[in-house]
Amino acid sequence: MRATGEEDLDFFQVAYADFLIEAHVRGFIRPMVYFFFTSLYHAEVLTWLSENAGYFNEFRLWVEGRTARL
């Protein structure tokens, strides 16, 4: 197997791979998915967000910190 050079990467890999890998390492995949579905106003989503406000806030602060570096 050969090493992948940056020229072999597509837009998704360049733009999102680092973000998603770091989110996974930090345990933020679940709050990220619930964030994606907040616009549905589904009862299960709203309940999870309410019951996990601290966890979701950690995720939000991490995202804000990442975007501040852009």
SEMARZA-330050 format. One record per atom (N, C-alpha, C, CB): x, y, z; atom name. Coordinates in steps of 0.05 Angstrom, whole numbers, always signed. Glycine has a CB too. Layout:
! residues N
       X       Y       Z  site
       X       Y       Z    CA
...
//
This chain:
! residues 70
       X       Y       Z  site
     +17     -23      +0     N
      +0      +0      +0    CA
     +18     +25      +0     C
     -19      +0     +24    CB
     +12     +44     -17     N
     +28     +68     -18    CA
     +16     +90      -1     C
     +30     +78     -47    CB
     +33    +108      +8     N
     +25    +131     +24    CA
      +8    +149      +7     C
     +49    +146     +36    CB
     -12    +161     +19     N
     -30    +180      +5    CA
     -18    +208      +6     C
     -58    +179     +16    CB
     -14    +220     -17     N
      -4    +247     -17    CA
     -28    +266     -17     C
     +14    +252     -41    CB
     -23    +291     -10     N
     -44    +311     -10    CA
     -58    +314     -37     C
     -34    +338      +0    CB
     -43    +309     -58     N
     -55    +312     -85    CA
     -76    +290     -90     C
     -34    +310    -106    CB
     -76    +269     -74     N
     -95    +247     -77    CA
    -121    +251     -61     C
     -83    +221     -68    CB
    -122    +272     -45     N
    -145    +277     -27    CA
    -166    +293     -42     C
    -136    +292      -2    CB
    -192    +286     -36     N
    -214    +301     -48    CA
    -222    +324     -29     C
    -238    +282     -54    CB
    -241    +340     -37     N
    -249    +363     -21    CA
    -258    +355      +7     C
    -272    +378     -35    CB
    -274    +334      +9     N
    -283    +325     +35    CA
    -260    +318     +54     C
    -302    +301     +32    CB
    -241    +304     +43     N
    -218    +296     +60    CA
    -202    +320     +69     C
    -200    +276     +45    CB
    -198    +339     +52     N
    -183    +363     +58    CA
    -198    +380     +78     C
    -176    +379     +33    CB
    -224    +384     +73     N
    -240    +403     +89    CA
    -250    +392    +115     C
    -263    +412     +73    CB
    -256    +366    +116     N
    -270    +355    +140    CA
    -256    +333    +155     C
    -296    +346    +132    CB
    -238    +319    +143     N
    -226    +296    +156    CA
    -214    +302    +183     C
    -205    +284    +138    CB
    -197    +323    +184     N
    -185    +330    +210    CA
    -206    +337    +231     C
    -165    +354    +206    CB
    -226    +352    +223     N
    -247    +359    +242    CA
    -261    +335    +253     C
    -267    +378    +228    CB
    -269    +316    +235     N
    -284    +293    +243    CA
    -266    +274    +260     C
    -295    +278    +219    CB
    -241    +271    +253     N
    -223    +254    +268    CA
    -220    +265    +296     C
    -196    +252    +254    CB
    -216    +291    +298     N
    -213    +303    +325    CA
    -238    +301    +341     C
    -204    +332    +322    CB
    -261    +305    +328     N
    -287    +303    +342    CA
    -291    +274    +353     C
    -311    +309    +322    CB
    -283    +255    +337     N
    -284    +227    +346    CA
    -266    +222    +370     C
    -277    +208    +323    CB
    -241    +231    +368     N
    -222    +227    +390    CA
    -232    +240    +416     C
    -194    +238    +382    CB
    -244    +263    +413     N
    -254    +278    +437    CA
    -281    +268    +447     C
    -255    +307    +431    CB
    -293    +249    +432     N
    -319    +239    +440    CA
    -343    +257    +433     C
    -319    +234    +470    CB
    -340    +273    +412     N
    -360    +292    +405    CA
    -378    +284    +382     C
    -347    +318    +399    CB
    -377    +260    +373     N
    -393    +252    +350    CA
    -423    +253    +357     C
    -386    +223    +340    CB
    -430    +242    +381     N
    -458    +242    +389    CA
    -470    +271    +391     C
    -462    +228    +416    CB
    -457    +290    +405     N
    -469    +317    +406    CA
    -469    +330    +378     C
    -454    +334    +425    CB
    -450    +323    +361     N
    -450    +334    +334    CA
    -475    +325    +318     C
    -424    +327    +319    CB
    -481    +299    +321     N
    -504    +288    +306    CA
    -530    +300    +317     C
    -504    +257    +309    CB
    -532    +302    +344     N
    -556    +315    +355    CA
    -558    +344    +346     C
    -556    +313    +385    CB
    -536    +358    +343     N
    -536    +385    +333    CA
    -547    +386    +305     C
    -508    +397    +334    CB
    -539    +367    +288     N
    -549    +366    +260    CA
    -579    +364    +259     C
    -536    +342    +246    CB
    -591    +350    +279     N
    -620    +345    +278    CA
    -636    +365    +295     C
    -625    +317    +288    CB
    -624    +385    +306     N
    -639    +404    +323    CA
    -660    +418    +307     C
    -620    +425    +335    CB
    -656    +423    +281     N
    -676    +437    +265    CA
    -702    +421    +262     C
    -665    +443    +238    CB
    -702    +395    +268     N
    -726    +379    +265    CA
    -745    +382    +289     C
    -718    +349    +262    CB
    -734    +392    +311     N
    -750    +396    +336    CA
    -764    +370    +344     C
    -771    +418    +331    CB
    -751    +348    +339     N
    -761    +322    +347    CA
    -758    +319    +378     C
    -746    +298    +333    CB
    -778    +308    +391     N
    -778    +307    +420    CA
    -753    +292    +431     C
    -803    +292    +430    CB
    -745    +271    +418     N
    -722    +256    +427    CA
    -696    +273    +426     C
    -718    +230    +411    CB
    -694    +289    +405     N
    -670    +306    +402    CA
    -670    +328    +423     C
    -670    +319    +373    CB
    -693    +340    +427     N
    -695    +362    +447    CA
    -690    +351    +475     C
    -722    +376    +445    CB
    -700    +327    +480     N
    -696    +315    +507    CA
    -667    +309    +511     C
    -713    +289    +509    CB
    -653    +298    +491     N
    -625    +292    +494    CA
    -609    +317    +499     C
    -614    +277    +468    CB
    -615    +338    +483     N
    -601    +363    +487    CA
    -605    +375    +515     C
    -610    +384    +466    CB
    -629    +373    +525     N
    -635    +383    +552    CA
    -621    +367    +573     C
    -665    +382    +556    CB
    -621    +340    +570     N
    -608    +323    +590    CA
    -578    +323    +589     C
    -619    +295    +587    CB
    -567    +332    +567     N
    -538    +331    +562    CA
    -527    +359    +556     C
    -531    +312    +540    CB
    -538    +379    +569     N
    -531    +407    +563    CA
    -501    +412    +568     C
    -547    +426    +580    CB
    -490    +402    +589     N
    -462    +406    +594    CA
    -444    +393    +573     C
    -455    +395    +621    CB
    -450    +369    +566     N
    -435    +355    +545    CA
    -437    +369    +518     C
    -445    +325    +542    CB
    -461    +378    +512     N
    -465    +393    +487    CA
    -450    +419    +487     C
    -495    +397    +482    CB
    -450    +432    +510     N
    -436    +458    +512    CA
    -406    +454    +509     C
    -441    +471    +540    CB
    -394    +432    +519     N
    -366    +426    +514    CA
    -361    +424    +484     C
    -358    +400    +529    CB
    -378    +409    +470     N
    -376    +407    +441    CA
    -378    +434    +428     C
    -398    +388    +430    CB
    -397    +450    +435     N
    -401    +477    +423    CA
    -376    +494    +427     C
    -425    +490    +435    CB
    -365    +494    +451     N
    -341    +510    +456    CA
    -317    +500    +440     C
    -335    +509    +486    CB
    -315    +474    +437     N
    -294    +463    +421    CA
    -296    +472    +392     C
    -293    +432    +423    CB
    -321    +471    +381     N
    -325    +480    +353    CA
    -319    +509    +350     C
    -355    +474    +345    CB
    -328    +525    +369     N
    -323    +554    +368    CA
    -293    +559    +369     C
    -337    +569    +391    CB
    -279    +545    +385     N
    -249    +548    +386    CA
    -236    +540    +360     C
    -238    +531    +409    CB
    -246    +520    +347     N
    -234    +511    +322    CA
    -240    +532    +300     C
    -245    +484    +313    CB
    -265    +543    +299     N
    -271    +562    +279    CA
    -257    +589    +283     C
    -301    +566    +278    CB
    -251    +595    +308     N
    -236    +620    +314    CA
    -208    +619    +302     C
    -234    +625    +344    CB
    -198    +595    +298     N
    -170    +592    +287    CA
    -170    +593    +257     C
    -158    +565    +296    CB
    -194    +593    +244     N
    -194    +593    +215    CA
    -188    +620    +203     C
    -222    +584    +205    CB
//
